[in-house]
Amino acid sequence: MSSPTVAAPRALVAIATDRIDRHGHSAHAAFHGYVRAVAEASGALPLLLPSDAAVLDAGSLAASVDGVLLTGSPSNVDPTRYDAAPPHAGMQLDRDRDAAILPLLPALVAAGVPVLAVCRGFQELNVAYGGTLEPAVHAQPGRLDHREGDHSRPVPRWYDDSHAIHIAPGGRLARIAGVDQAMVNSLHHQGVERLGDGLRVEATAPDGLVEAFSISAAPQFTLAVQWHPEMRIDDSAFCRSIFAAFGEACRERRQQRMRHAAQL
């Protein structure tokens, strides 16, 4: 009898989670769209990363995973994390996630871990590198309204294309996309006020708002996007290509980890 075929192990991608209440229990949650995009478009194995600073350390994580996906969320980064005014009443926060994720990011990037950041994750990465956020982009003169709009629409419609972006020539996103403009969805009310240290603008909206950036000094894949490509992997080649490029980087990282382990 022939032995069953065993598939080659996939790259491991840690997906940031929100800290939520679930029937009176503290829980960790991520939307399925991120799990599916990592599995299907990146070709990697998705693993949920708990938002608990007490159980995480960058060294163990960098030694164990091949990529990190920072997800979007209904919550905002606490403004006190970037020395802004305290949050206004009603602002949805996730201080557990702030405490767990923000301190990890520079160390993971320095260790060579590929990072893809989406929406809140985009904002987290900016804050982790010393940047600041504008809490209400739509209220600023000359800015577009980047919010998702009518909530009575079916949820998939929230992720329809909303506006164009201009992709900076010669950057990481330009190499992935192969074009200088693309259409993206828009579901955020916060945005970059000041870009963090060492971050490179990869795309802007028509109103000049930063829509994507990378980390200049990082040789590995790093990309943060303000829109939600995970919800358009079925009908947008542009969005799917972002996750495909991330997956390729994660596979390269896995090969490096395996070679290093074999030498020990």
C-alpha angles and dihedrals in degrees: 000000000000119000116252115260112255116208117232111262113264126230112271118238120191111214118205114236137205120241107236142164113252115186091326094315126110107244143175118232142179129180113255092236090075093047091050094046092052092047099042107026099030095035091223136126110258118219124181115237113214117234096229118117091198094065101039133080127173096227095057092043094049090050093050111039136055099210145002127223116200106204135211119251143181086245128084133223107262106259091223087068088072097034095258128137115294115274117278121243110281097024107138111231137180106199092170090060091045091053094046102042109031098062092048099057105076091045093049092048091047088052091057099252113154112240130198114185125192128193105309086022089055088053092046092053091049092051092045088059095049100269128137135224135227105226097207113027093173090061094057119097113257095013127122121239100256096181122117095251128209110030092196090075118095108274095246088061090060086072097054116123111282109174143351126262128208110226115216112241119248096017134120094263092048090055091050096044101037089210136084097225136037140168119247139178122247127212107153139098097188124066144164114302096171121009115235126251115285095009120134122212110240100174141002136200122239089265091055096255113148108253101173138013141171134203108262099209097043112101092195128071112294120162133157121191129185094211130068112256092164090074094053104048091114099053107021120069088191093057094043091050090060092058091041091055090047090051092051090052090050091052090052089050091051091052090052091050092049093049090049092049091050091054093054 
